[in-house]
Amino acid sequence: MPVERSHAAADASADRADAVAARDIATTAESDYIRAITLNDDLFVGVGLRGPLLSHLIIRQTGILRALAEADVNEPRIVVETGTDARIAQIVAPVIEELGFRLVRVKVSARDGGTLQVMAERPDGTIDVDDCEEISRNISPVLDVADPIASAYRLEVSSPGMDRPLVRRTDFERAVGHVAKIEMAIAVGGRKRFSGTIAGIEGDRLRLTYEEEDADVEALLRLDDIADARLVLTDDLIRDQLRAEKKAKKARKEAKKADRADRAAGRRKHGAGSGTATETETPES
């Protein structure tokens, strides 16, 4: 089917933080393979020392470890699509992962005469316009061959946004302290819909606190039973995202600078090691 394609501009929040300001690093069970690189006096990036991909240590300003996630492009999603959306997700996810990104969500809608929205991100939660274009170029031919949608549609590859869907365990870990709307596939306490603050994760359950009849209530929700979850846009979320983006830019700048220095040092070392020694005979006087 003919497809009209456009690249959605990743919004300001797409450039998600791969590091958050912190002054105290909490110790964790994973400390045997995590090291912290100090970029300045209050910014740290945790780097995992195992696996094919780097990991990122997400730390809050409070000094409390709110989320420690091994950034893994292959981390499975807890919240997945159904029907046509699920079939499309199976088609595009391997391509997206091969590029080093990971799928967040697929959604087919009637918007603008038919739109296929594909949300994606890097394992650390960041993505930019160039990344979206790269993903679009690579999944387009695969979709053309599979032809999963019977009518014409517009392909839109975008960031998850600030009020992003929460689809992986690490998404919920990073969202601790923020407000979210949760819809359960199986009712809990006679209800399926919840809106409250993510308080943490205990084993396979999400702790959500909310107000009910002027009283604070806490619900334990099985992660595997969550049908849909999304952050709610609040002043706190916007503030944290803007702060994170600012810190992330500094982190990337330092990382690029260090990478250039390492490459330059490598070239110098290679040049010194491959040099040719010459001998010069001095004529007798």
HELIX and SHEET records of a PDB file:
HELIX    1   1 ALA A   12  ALA A   14  5                                   3    
HELIX    2   2 ALA A   29  ASP A   32  5                                   4    
HELIX    3   3 GLY A   83  GLU A   98  1                                  16    
HELIX    4   4 ARG A  111  GLY A  113  5                                   3    
HELIX    5   5 VAL A  129  ALA A  146  1                                  18    
HELIX    6   6 ARG A  169  ARG A  174  1                                   6    
HELIX    7   7 LEU A  223  ASP A  225  5                                   3    
HELIX    8   8 ASP A  235  GLY A  273  1                                  39    
SHEET    1   A 4 VAL A   3  HIS A   7  0                                        
SHEET    2   A 4 TYR A 153  SER A 158  1                                        
SHEET    3   A 4 THR A 115  GLU A 121  1                                        
SHEET    4   A 4 ARG A 102  SER A 109 -1                                        
SHEET    1   B 2 ILE A  34  ASN A  40  0                                        
SHEET    2   B 2 LEU A  43  GLY A  48 -1                                        
SHEET    1   C 2 HIS A  56  ILE A  58  0                                        
SHEET    2   C 2 ALA A  67  ALA A  69 -1                                        
SHEET    1   D 5 ALA A 215  ARG A 222  0                                        
SHEET    2   D 5 ARG A 205  GLU A 212 -1                                        
SHEET    3   D 5 ARG A 191  GLU A 202 -1                                        
SHEET    4   D 5 VAL A 179  VAL A 188 -1                                        
SHEET    5   D 5 ILE A 226  LEU A 231 -1                                        
END                                                                             
